[in-house]
Every structure is written in C-alpha cells, then in structure tokens.
C-alpha cells in the first residue's frame, strides 16, 4: 500500500478516495498506516542496535590480547 496523501490510498495499483470507503475499510487503512509507522520505528531501532553492536564488537577486539602466530 502506498499513500499519495491522507485523502487517497493506493492499493494494488488502484487509487481510492478514503472518504468514499466504508467505515470498516477506513479503519483498515488507519490500521495499515499505524503498522507501517511502527515497522519504520522498529527498523530505526534495529539500525541503532546493529550500529551499537558493531561498536561493542570493535571495542572488545581492541581489548583482546594479541594472538601469537605459530608456524
């Protein structure tokens, strides 16, 4: 689902005027918009966590004793 603005909604390539939809359909549009926002928020949180993990892994690597190479 892609939204052009708050007045219309595009679903499977067809554009609909939200005001012309049934109350149940409008509720589903709202549910989809809310869940899309939550997915975006969670993706941002995931990116933050992945960045932090990378930093922690680098910090750990810097604290480890060097391995002696054997031939």
N, CA, C and O atoms as CSV, one atom per row, in Angstrom:
chain,resi,resn,atom,element,x,y,z
A,1,UNK,N,N,0.836,-1.173,0.000
A,1,UNK,CA,C,0.000,0.000,0.000
A,1,UNK,C,C,0.873,1.225,0.000
A,1,UNK,O,O,1.752,1.354,0.852
A,2,UNK,N,N,0.660,2.111,-0.913
A,2,UNK,CA,C,1.381,3.384,-0.953
A,2,UNK,C,C,0.365,4.499,-0.837
A,2,UNK,O,O,-0.695,4.452,-1.460
A,3,UNK,N,N,0.686,5.494,-0.045
A,3,UNK,CA,C,-0.257,6.590,0.102
A,3,UNK,C,C,0.287,7.839,-0.563
A,3,UNK,O,O,1.445,8.207,-0.361
A,4,UNK,N,N,-0.558,8.494,-1.362
A,4,UNK,CA,C,-0.163,9.736,-2.005
A,4,UNK,C,C,-0.321,10.889,-1.028
A,4,UNK,O,O,0.519,11.787,-0.976
A,5,UNK,N,N,-1.386,10.865,-0.264
A,5,UNK,CA,C,-1.637,11.834,0.803
A,5,UNK,C,C,-2.657,11.212,1.736
A,5,UNK,O,O,-2.958,10.024,1.617
A,6,UNK,N,N,-3.190,11.987,2.654
A,6,UNK,CA,C,-4.141,11.440,3.618
A,6,UNK,C,C,-5.543,11.267,3.026
A,6,UNK,O,O,-6.384,10.619,3.649
A,7,UNK,N,N,-5.819,11.829,1.841
A,7,UNK,CA,C,-7.150,11.768,1.252
A,7,UNK,C,C,-7.353,10.564,0.346
A,7,UNK,O,O,-8.481,10.113,0.147
A,8,UNK,N,N,-6.273,10.052,-0.197
A,8,UNK,CA,C,-6.380,8.890,-1.086
A,8,UNK,C,C,-5.430,7.802,-0.609
A,8,UNK,O,O,-4.477,8.039,0.134
A,9,UNK,N,N,-5.737,6.608,-1.068
A,9,UNK,CA,C,-4.897,5.464,-0.761
A,9,UNK,C,C,-4.789,4.630,-2.039
A,9,UNK,O,O,-5.773,4.446,-2.755
A,10,UNK,N,N,-3.592,4.132,-2.314
A,10,UNK,CA,C,-3.385,3.291,-3.488
A,10,UNK,C,C,-3.144,1.861,-3.017
A,10,UNK,O,O,-2.228,1.591,-2.239
A,11,UNK,N,N,-3.975,0.960,-3.500
A,11,UNK,CA,C,-3.882,-0.451,-3.129
A,11,UNK,C,C,-3.869,-1.269,-4.408
A,11,UNK,O,O,-4.784,-1.182,-5.227
A,12,UNK,N,N,-2.824,-2.061,-4.568
A,12,UNK,CA,C,-2.669,-2.914,-5.753
A,12,UNK,C,C,-2.838,-2.126,-7.049
A,12,UNK,O,O,-3.454,-2.602,-8.003
A,13,UNK,N,N,-2.283,-0.915,-7.068
A,13,UNK,CA,C,-2.294,-0.105,-8.272
A,13,UNK,C,C,-3.556,0.703,-8.514
A,13,UNK,O,O,-3.622,1.471,-9.474
A,14,UNK,N,N,-4.565,0.543,-7.653
A,14,UNK,CA,C,-5.804,1.311,-7.800
A,14,UNK,C,C,-5.869,2.357,-6.698
A,14,UNK,O,O,-5.584,2.078,-5.533
A,15,UNK,N,N,-6.255,3.585,-7.096
A,15,UNK,CA,C,-6.352,4.679,-6.136
A,15,UNK,C,C,-7.789,4.831,-5.664
A,15,UNK,O,O,-8.727,4.797,-6.461
A,16,UNK,N,N,-7.948,4.999,-4.351
A,16,UNK,CA,C,-9.268,5.147,-3.756
A,16,UNK,C,C,-9.304,6.418,-2.923
A,16,UNK,O,O,-8.330,6.762,-2.254
A,17,UNK,N,N,-10.433,7.110,-2.969
A,17,UNK,CA,C,-10.664,8.245,-2.097
A,17,UNK,C,C,-11.091,7.675,-0.746
A,17,UNK,O,O,-12.093,6.964,-0.658
A,18,UNK,N,N,-10.338,7.984,0.300
A,18,UNK,CA,C,-10.613,7.408,1.609
A,18,UNK,C,C,-12.017,7.762,2.084
A,18,UNK,O,O,-12.681,6.935,2.710
A,19,UNK,N,N,-12.470,8.952,1.802
A,19,UNK,CA,C,-13.805,9.377,2.238
A,19,UNK,C,C,-14.915,8.536,1.616
A,19,UNK,O,O,-16.008,8.443,2.175
A,20,UNK,N,N,-14.644,7.927,0.469
A,20,UNK,CA,C,-15.650,7.106,-0.206
A,20,UNK,C,C,-15.688,5.667,0.303
A,20,UNK,O,O,-16.585,4.906,-0.062
A,21,UNK,N,N,-14.736,5.292,1.132
A,21,UNK,CA,C,-14.671,3.923,1.640
A,21,UNK,C,C,-15.624,3.734,2.810
A,21,UNK,O,O,-16.019,4.698,3.467
A,22,UNK,N,N,-15.986,2.487,3.061
A,22,UNK,CA,C,-16.824,2.179,4.218
A,22,UNK,C,C,-16.052,2.479,5.503
A,22,UNK,O,O,-14.830,2.620,5.486
A,23,UNK,N,N,-16.764,2.571,6.590
A,23,UNK,CA,C,-16.110,2.824,7.876
A,23,UNK,C,C,-15.106,1.718,8.205
A,23,UNK,O,O,-14.008,1.992,8.689
A,24,UNK,N,N,-15.487,0.475,7.941
A,24,UNK,CA,C,-14.575,-0.638,8.194
A,24,UNK,C,C,-13.324,-0.536,7.327
A,24,UNK,O,O,-12.217,-0.787,7.803
A,25,UNK,N,N,-13.491,-0.171,6.065
A,25,UNK,CA,C,-12.339,-0.013,5.174
A,25,UNK,C,C,-11.452,1.134,5.650
A,25,UNK,O,O,-10.227,1.007,5.638
A,26,UNK,N,N,-12.048,2.253,6.071
A,26,UNK,CA,C,-11.257,3.380,6.596
A,26,UNK,C,C,-10.480,2.965,7.842
A,26,UNK,O,O,-9.333,3.370,8.033
A,27,UNK,N,N,-11.113,2.155,8.685
A,27,UNK,CA,C,-10.409,1.649,9.872
A,27,UNK,C,C,-9.215,0.784,9.479
A,27,UNK,O,O,-8.163,0.850,10.114
A,28,UNK,N,N,-9.377,-0.023,8.438
A,28,UNK,CA,C,-8.261,-0.865,7.987
A,28,UNK,C,C,-7.135,-0.017,7.392
A,28,UNK,O,O,-5.958,-0.324,7.575
A,29,UNK,N,N,-7.503,1.056,6.675
A,29,UNK,CA,C,-6.486,1.975,6.152
A,29,UNK,C,C,-5.711,2.577,7.314
A,29,UNK,O,O,-4.482,2.648,7.276
A,30,UNK,N,N,-6.423,3.010,8.342
A,30,UNK,CA,C,-5.767,3.561,9.528
A,30,UNK,C,C,-4.858,2.524,10.181
A,30,UNK,O,O,-3.729,2.834,10.562
A,31,UNK,N,N,-5.352,1.291,10.309
A,31,UNK,CA,C,-4.532,0.212,10.891
A,31,UNK,C,C,-3.254,-0.003,10.082
A,31,UNK,O,O,-2.175,-0.169,10.650
A,32,UNK,N,N,-3.379,-0.001,8.755
A,32,UNK,CA,C,-2.200,-0.188,7.907
A,32,UNK,C,C,-1.211,0.958,8.082
A,32,UNK,O,O,-0.004,0.728,8.156
A,33,UNK,N,N,-1.706,2.180,8.148
A,33,UNK,CA,C,-0.820,3.334,8.327
A,33,UNK,C,C,-0.110,3.278,9.670
A,33,UNK,O,O,1.080,3.580,9.756
A,34,UNK,N,N,-0.830,2.895,10.719
A,34,UNK,CA,C,-0.224,2.788,12.050
A,34,UNK,C,C,0.838,1.693,12.061
A,34,UNK,O,O,1.922,1.879,12.612
A,35,UNK,N,N,0.525,0.551,11.451
A,35,UNK,CA,C,1.514,-0.532,11.443
A,35,UNK,C,C,2.711,-0.194,10.564
A,35,UNK,O,O,3.833,-0.587,10.880
A,36,UNK,N,N,2.493,0.528,9.465
A,36,UNK,CA,C,3.627,0.975,8.643
A,36,UNK,C,C,4.550,1.888,9.445
A,36,UNK,O,O,5.773,1.786,9.345
A,37,UNK,N,N,3.960,2.781,10.241
A,37,UNK,CA,C,4.762,3.669,11.088
A,37,UNK,C,C,5.534,2.871,12.143
A,37,UNK,O,O,6.693,3.170,12.431
A,38,UNK,N,N,4.890,1.865,12.711
A,38,UNK,CA,C,5.556,1.036,13.725
A,38,UNK,C,C,6.691,0.228,13.108
A,38,UNK,O,O,7.750,0.084,13.719
A,39,UNK,N,N,6.485,-0.294,11.916
A,39,UNK,CA,C,7.556,-1.022,11.222
A,39,UNK,C,C,8.732,-0.090,10.966
A,39,UNK,O,O,9.883,-0.482,11.155
A,40,UNK,N,N,8.460,1.129,10.541
A,40,UNK,CA,C,9.526,2.105,10.310
A,40,UNK,C,C,10.270,2.400,11.611
A,40,UNK,O,O,11.499,2.475,11.619
A,41,UNK,N,N,9.532,2.569,12.709
A,41,UNK,CA,C,10.161,2.836,14.003
A,41,UNK,C,C,11.037,1.653,14.431
A,41,UNK,O,O,12.156,1.844,14.908
A,42,UNK,N,N,10.529,0.451,14.260
A,42,UNK,CA,C,11.294,-0.738,14.635
A,42,UNK,C,C,12.538,-0.905,13.764
A,42,UNK,O,O,13.589,-1.312,14.260
A,43,UNK,N,N,12.429,-0.596,12.476
A,43,UNK,CA,C,13.600,-0.657,11.598
A,43,UNK,C,C,14.666,0.337,12.044
A,43,UNK,O,O,15.859,0.038,11.988
A,44,UNK,N,N,14.238,1.516,12.485
A,44,UNK,CA,C,15.191,2.504,13.003
A,44,UNK,C,C,15.849,1.996,14.282
A,44,UNK,O,O,17.054,2.161,14.474
A,45,UNK,N,N,15.055,1.378,15.158
A,45,UNK,CA,C,15.615,0.810,16.391
A,45,UNK,C,C,16.604,-0.307,16.072
A,45,UNK,O,O,17.644,-0.420,16.721
A,46,UNK,N,N,16.287,-1.125,15.086
A,46,UNK,CA,C,17.185,-2.203,14.674
A,46,UNK,C,C,18.498,-1.639,14.151
A,46,UNK,O,O,19.569,-2.157,14.470
A,47,UNK,N,N,18.422,-0.586,13.354
A,47,UNK,CA,C,19.639,0.037,12.828
A,47,UNK,C,C,20.494,0.583,13.967
A,47,UNK,O,O,21.718,0.457,13.942
A,48,UNK,N,N,19.857,1.188,14.960
A,48,UNK,CA,C,20.596,1.693,16.124
A,48,UNK,C,C,21.266,0.539,16.856
A,48,UNK,O,O,22.439,0.638,17.216
A,49,UNK,N,N,20.548,-0.545,17.082
A,49,UNK,CA,C,21.104,-1.698,17.790
A,49,UNK,C,C,22.246,-2.340,17.005
A,49,UNK,O,O,23.247,-2.749,17.593
A,50,UNK,N,N,22.104,-2.431,15.693
A,50,UNK,CA,C,23.173,-3.021,14.879
A,50,UNK,C,C,24.424,-2.146,14.918
A,50,UNK,O,O,25.541,-2.662,14.972
A,51,UNK,N,N,24.244,-0.830,14.890
A,51,UNK,CA,C,25.378,0.087,14.971
A,51,UNK,C,C,26.070,-0.051,16.315
A,51,UNK,O,O,27.299,-0.091,16.382
A,52,UNK,N,N,25.292,-0.124,17.380
A,52,UNK,CA,C,25.859,-0.289,18.722
A,52,UNK,C,C,26.597,-1.614,18.828
A,52,UNK,O,O,27.679,-1.668,19.412
A,53,UNK,N,N,26.037,-2.680,18.278
A,53,UNK,CA,C,26.692,-3.989,18.342
A,53,UNK,C,C,28.042,-3.950,17.647
A,53,UNK,O,O,29.021,-4.499,18.153
A,54,UNK,N,N,28.096,-3.303,16.490
A,54,UNK,CA,C,29.353,-3.177,15.761
A,54,UNK,C,C,30.386,-2.424,16.597
A,54,UNK,O,O,31.553,-2.815,16.648
A,55,UNK,N,N,29.959,-1.356,17.245
A,55,UNK,CA,C,30.872,-0.580,18.084
A,55,UNK,C,C,31.363,-1.411,19.266
A,55,UNK,O,O,32.546,-1.364,19.606
A,56,UNK,N,N,30.468,-2.169,19.892
A,56,UNK,CA,C,30.877,-3.020,21.019
A,56,UNK,C,C,31.849,-4.103,20.565
A,56,UNK,O,O,32.815,-4.403,21.267
A,57,UNK,N,N,31.604,-4.685,19.410
A,57,UNK,CA,C,32.496,-5.723,18.894
A,57,UNK,C,C,33.887,-5.150,18.612
A,57,UNK,O,O,34.894,-5.798,18.898
A,58,UNK,N,N,33.945,-3.939,18.054
A,58,UNK,CA,C,35.236,-3.290,17.815
A,58,UNK,C,C,35.944,-2.982,19.123
A,58,UNK,O,O,37.156,-3.169,19.233
A,59,UNK,N,N,35.192,-2.508,20.120
A,59,UNK,CA,C,35.779,-2.202,21.424
A,59,UNK,C,C,36.322,-3.468,22.072
A,59,UNK,O,O,37.400,-3.446,22.665
A,60,UNK,N,N,35.584,-4.574,21.965
A,60,UNK,CA,C,36.049,-5.838,22.514
A,60,UNK,C,C,37.320,-6.284,21.810
A,60,UNK,O,O,38.278,-6.695,22.464
A,61,UNK,N,N,37.340,-6.211,20.499
A,61,UNK,CA,C,38.510,-6.628,19.733
A,61,UNK,C,C,39.739,-5.824,20.149
A,61,UNK,O,O,40.842,-6.366,20.221
A,62,UNK,N,N,39.554,-4.539,20.421
A,62,UNK,CA,C,40.671,-3.691,20.844
A,62,UNK,C,C,41.184,-4.079,22.224
A,62,UNK,O,O,42.345,-3.820,22.537
A,63,UNK,N,N,40.353,-4.691,23.051
A,63,UNK,CA,C,40.732,-5.078,24.409
A,63,UNK,C,C,41.337,-6.476,24.495
A,63,UNK,O,O,41.930,-6.827,25.515
A,64,UNK,N,N,41.198,-7.273,23.445
A,64,UNK,CA,C,41.714,-8.642,23.481
A,64,UNK,C,C,43.231,-8.643,23.316
A,64,UNK,O,O,43.789,-7.824,22.586
A,65,UNK,N,N,43.892,-9.581,24.010
A,65,UNK,CA,C,45.337,-9.692,23.808
A,65,UNK,C,C,45.627,-10.188,22.397
A,65,UNK,O,O,44.849,-10.945,21.816
A,66,UNK,N,N,46.743,-9.755,21.868
A,66,UNK,CA,C,47.112,-10.201,20.516
A,66,UNK,C,C,47.450,-11.674,20.540
A,66,UNK,O,O,48.082,-12.171,21.472
A,67,UNK,N,N,47.019,-12.360,19.501
A,67,UNK,CA,C,47.342,-13.775,19.366
A,67,UNK,C,C,48.735,-13.912,18.784
A,67,UNK,O,O,49.092,-13.233,17.822
A,68,UNK,N,N,49.519,-14.802,19.381
A,68,UNK,CA,C,50.838,-15.060,18.825
A,68,UNK,C,C,50.692,-16.018,17.663
A,68,UNK,O,O,49.993,-17.029,17.740
A,69,UNK,N,N,51.376,-15.669,16.581
A,69,UNK,CA,C,51.309,-16.510,15.397
A,69,UNK,C,C,52.309,-17.637,15.522
A,69,UNK,O,O,53.462,-17.414,15.890
A,70,UNK,N,N,51.868,-18.864,15.215
A,70,UNK,CA,C,52.759,-20.025,15.232
A,70,UNK,C,C,52.929,-20.523,13.810
A,70,UNK,O,O,52.016,-20.442,12.988
A,71,UNK,N,N,54.107,-21.035,13.541
A,71,UNK,CA,C,54.404,-21.513,12.181
A,71,UNK,C,C,54.239,-22.987,12.092
A,71,UNK,O,O,54.445,-23.568,11.027
